[in-house]
Amino acid sequence: MTTAAAPLLDVTGVTMRFGGLTAVNDVSLTVGEGEIIGLIGPNGAGKTTFFNCLTGLYVPTEGSVRYRGTLLPPKPHLVTQAGIARTFQNIRLFANMTVLENVLVGRHTRTREGVFSAILRGPGYHRAEREGREKAMELLAFTGLAEKADHLARNLPYGEQRKLEIARALASEPGLLLLDEPTAGMNPQETRAAEELVFAIRDKGVSILVIEHDMRFIFNLCDRTAVLVQGEKIVEGDRETVQTDERVITAYLGAPLEGTTPAVTETDQ
């Protein structure tokens, strides 16, 4: 008998309270190796709060978050070192740094050279610097930004800023990437490019957990999707399971389409 592989990410009973407000209530979720998992729900459903609990920005009131079987410490830099990277709903680039410099910042958790090495600038320092630049340029080529390596981040078009944030997250060499509304504000062409990029990231061996309001994007992309409503997970499953669930239709997706498939709306921005 074959034993099922342990999940890459194992979230059990996570609850987050702010005073008398329960923003996330007893949410459990797993992400396996090579999976793309979606997280959807109306505005205010607790999706970003849940992400913050996974990445150490918040310490959950209850519950646990394990990555590769190890309980994660509630500190963002240690979560990144463990192998989880994320992007943000509102782009957080270093606007006055170049595209290349932004990606190099993302590599700091994988840099082994210490303060004295940086001061003395010995052979180890120069080797690490060269390797870091090479890996950063590889990521820029992967995301289609290599020709803009010397541009200031603030001068990139919106869609390319989103790509740069993903490249910076990938610079930490994660096993799991959390994407918070990666297509927000994008036109259809940019959204298709983002979808292709996510598949390419998965093909590199990185699992993905993604928050999105664009239902077509989510259902085209994800192996499974979980739905949060008022901080609680009401359903999880494949596209058909989620789209035909009456609670989802009522709370989020709206009236069904003709036949058995409910309408897919993109108005909840």
C-alpha positions in Angstrom: 0.0 0.0 0.0 1.4 3.4 -1.0 1.5 6.1 1.6 0.2 9.5 0.4 2.9 12.2 0.3 2.7 14.8 3.1 1.5 18.2 1.9 4.0 21.0 1.2 1.9 23.4 3.2 -0.4 22.2 6.0 -2.7 24.9 7.6 -4.8 23.6 10.5 -7.6 25.5 12.2 -6.2 29.0 11.7 -8.2 31.7 13.4 -7.3 35.4 13.6 -9.1 37.7 15.9 -8.7 41.5 16.3 -10.3 42.3 19.6 -13.9 41.3 19.1 -13.6 40.8 15.3 -12.9 37.4 13.9 -11.3 38.0 10.5 -10.5 34.3 9.9 -12.3 31.5 11.6 -10.9 27.9 11.9 -9.6 27.7 8.3 -7.7 24.6 7.2 -6.0 24.2 3.9 -3.2 22.1 2.3 -1.0 22.7 -0.8 0.8 19.7 -2.3 3.9 19.6 -4.4 3.3 21.0 -7.8 -0.2 22.2 -7.1 -1.8 25.5 -7.9 -4.5 26.3 -5.4 -6.9 29.2 -5.6 -8.4 31.2 -2.8 -11.5 33.3 -3.6 -14.2 35.2 -1.8 -16.0 38.5 -1.6 -14.2 41.7 -0.5 -13.6 41.5 3.3 -13.8 37.7 3.3 -10.4 37.4 5.1 -8.2 36.2 2.2 -5.3 38.7 2.7 -5.5 38.3 6.5 -5.2 34.5 5.9 -2.1 35.1 3.8 -0.6 37.3 6.5 -1.1 34.5 9.0 0.8 32.1 6.7 3.7 34.5 6.2 4.4 35.6 9.7 3.0 39.2 9.4 0.2 38.1 11.8 0.5 35.6 14.6 -2.7 33.5 14.4 -4.9 33.5 17.5 -5.4 29.8 17.1 -4.2 27.1 14.8 -0.9 26.1 13.1 0.9 26.6 9.9 3.4 23.9 8.8 5.7 23.9 5.8 7.4 20.6 4.8 6.2 19.3 8.2 7.9 22.0 10.3 5.9 24.6 12.3 6.6 28.0 10.9 7.9 30.7 13.2 5.8 33.9 13.2 8.5 36.1 11.6 8.3 37.1 7.9 12.1 36.7 7.3 12.2 33.3 8.8 9.2 32.2 6.8 11.0 33.4 3.7 14.1 31.5 4.7 12.0 28.4 5.2 10.9 28.5 1.6 7.7 30.6 1.3 7.6 33.9 -0.7 4.7 36.2 -1.5 3.6 39.2 -3.5 1.1 41.8 -2.2 -2.3 43.1 -3.3 -0.8 46.6 -3.5 2.6 46.5 -5.3 5.5 47.0 -2.9 8.5 47.6 -5.1 11.5 49.9 -4.3 10.4 52.6 -6.7 13.8 54.4 -6.9 15.9 51.3 -7.4 16.5 49.6 -10.7 14.6 46.5 -11.8 17.8 44.5 -11.3 18.4 45.9 -7.8 14.8 45.0 -6.8 15.4 41.4 -7.7 18.8 41.4 -5.9 17.0 42.6 -2.7 14.9 39.5 -3.0 18.0 37.3 -2.8 19.1 38.5 0.6 17.8 35.4 2.4 20.0 33.2 0.2 23.2 35.2 0.5 25.7 33.6 2.9 28.3 36.4 3.0 28.3 38.3 6.3 29.1 41.9 7.3 32.9 41.4 7.5 33.0 39.9 4.0 31.0 42.9 2.7 33.4 45.3 4.4 36.6 43.6 3.3 35.2 42.8 -0.2 37.3 39.6 -0.4 37.0 36.9 -3.1 34.0 35.3 -1.4 32.1 38.6 -1.5 32.8 39.2 -5.2 31.9 35.6 -6.1 28.6 35.9 -4.2 27.9 39.2 -5.9 28.5 37.8 -9.3 26.4 34.7 -8.7 23.6 36.9 -7.4 23.6 39.1 -10.4 23.6 36.1 -12.7 20.6 34.5 -10.9 18.8 37.8 -10.9 19.3 38.3 -14.6 18.0 34.7 -15.2 14.8 35.6 -13.3 14.4 38.8 -15.3 14.8 36.8 -18.5 12.2 34.3 -17.2 9.7 37.1 -16.6 10.5 39.0 -19.8 12.1 41.9 -18.0 15.8 41.4 -18.9 15.9 44.3 -21.3 14.7 46.6 -18.6 17.2 45.6 -15.9 18.6 49.1 -15.6 15.3 50.9 -15.6 13.9 52.4 -12.4 11.1 50.3 -11.1 8.7 53.3 -10.9 9.1 53.8 -14.7 7.7 50.3 -15.6 4.2 49.9 -16.9 1.8 48.5 -14.3 1.7 45.0 -15.7 5.5 44.8 -15.7 5.7 46.1 -12.1 3.5 43.0 -11.2 6.0 40.8 -13.1 8.9 42.4 -11.2 7.3 41.8 -7.9 7.0 38.1 -8.8 10.6 38.0 -10.0 11.7 39.5 -6.7 9.7 36.9 -4.8 11.2 34.1 -6.9 14.7 35.4 -6.1 14.4 33.9 -2.6 14.2 30.4 -4.3 10.8 29.4 -2.7 9.1 26.1 -2.8 5.8 27.8 -2.4 4.8 31.2 -3.9 1.8 33.1 -2.5 0.2 35.5 -5.1 -2.2 38.2 -3.8 -4.3 39.3 -6.7 -1.6 39.1 -9.4 -3.9 40.3 -12.2 -5.5 43.2 -10.4 -5.7 46.2 -12.8 -4.5 44.2 -15.8 -6.1 44.2 -19.2 -7.0 40.8 -20.9 -3.7 40.5 -22.7 -1.7 41.1 -19.5 -3.9 38.6 -17.7 -3.2 35.9 -20.2 0.5 36.6 -19.9 0.2 36.3 -16.1 -1.5 33.0 -16.4 1.2 31.6 -18.7 3.8 32.9 -16.2 2.2 31.1 -13.3 2.1 27.8 -15.2 5.8 28.4 -16.1 6.6 28.9 -12.4 4.8 25.7 -11.5 6.8 23.9 -14.2 10.0 25.0 -12.4 8.8 23.0 -9.3 7.2 25.8 -7.3 3.8 25.3 -5.8 1.4 28.3 -5.8 -1.4 29.6 -3.7 -3.2 32.5 -5.3 -5.9 35.0 -4.3 -7.8 36.4 -7.2 -11.1 38.1 -8.1 -10.9 37.2 -11.8 -12.9 33.9 -11.8 -11.9 32.9 -15.3 -8.2 33.3 -14.3 -8.7 31.2 -11.2 -10.7 28.4 -12.8 -8.4 28.1 -15.8 -5.4 28.0 -13.5 -6.1 26.1 -10.4 -6.2 22.4 -9.4 -8.4 23.2 -6.5 -10.1 26.3 -5.2 -11.2 27.2 -1.7 -13.9 29.8 -1.0 -13.8 32.1 2.0 -16.9 34.0 3.1 -16.9 36.1 6.3 -13.6 34.5 7.4 -14.8 30.9 7.0 -14.0 28.3 4.3 -17.4 27.3 3.0 -16.3 24.9 0.2 -13.1 23.6 -1.5 -12.8 21.6 -4.7 -12.4 21.6 -8.4 -14.0 24.1 -10.8 -17.3 22.2 -11.0 -17.6 21.6 -7.3 -17.1 25.3 -6.5 -19.2 26.8 -9.3 -22.2 24.6 -8.6 -22.2 25.0 -4.8 -25.3 26.9 -3.8 -23.5 28.7 -1.0 -21.0 30.0 -3.4 -23.6 31.1 -5.9 -25.5 32.9 -3.2 -22.5 34.5 -1.5 -20.3 35.3 -4.4 -20.9 34.2 -8.0 -24.4 35.4 -8.5 -27.2 33.7 -10.5 -26.4 30.5 -12.5 -25.8 30.5 -16.2 -28.2 28.5 -18.5 -28.1 24.9 -17.6 -26.2 23.7 -14.5 -23.2 26.0 -14.5 -23.5 29.2 -12.5 -22.5 32.6 -13.8 -18.8 33.6 -13.5 -18.6 37.2 -12.5 -15.6 39.5 -12.4 -17.3 42.5 -10.8 -16.1 42.0 -7.2 -13.0 44.3 -7.5 
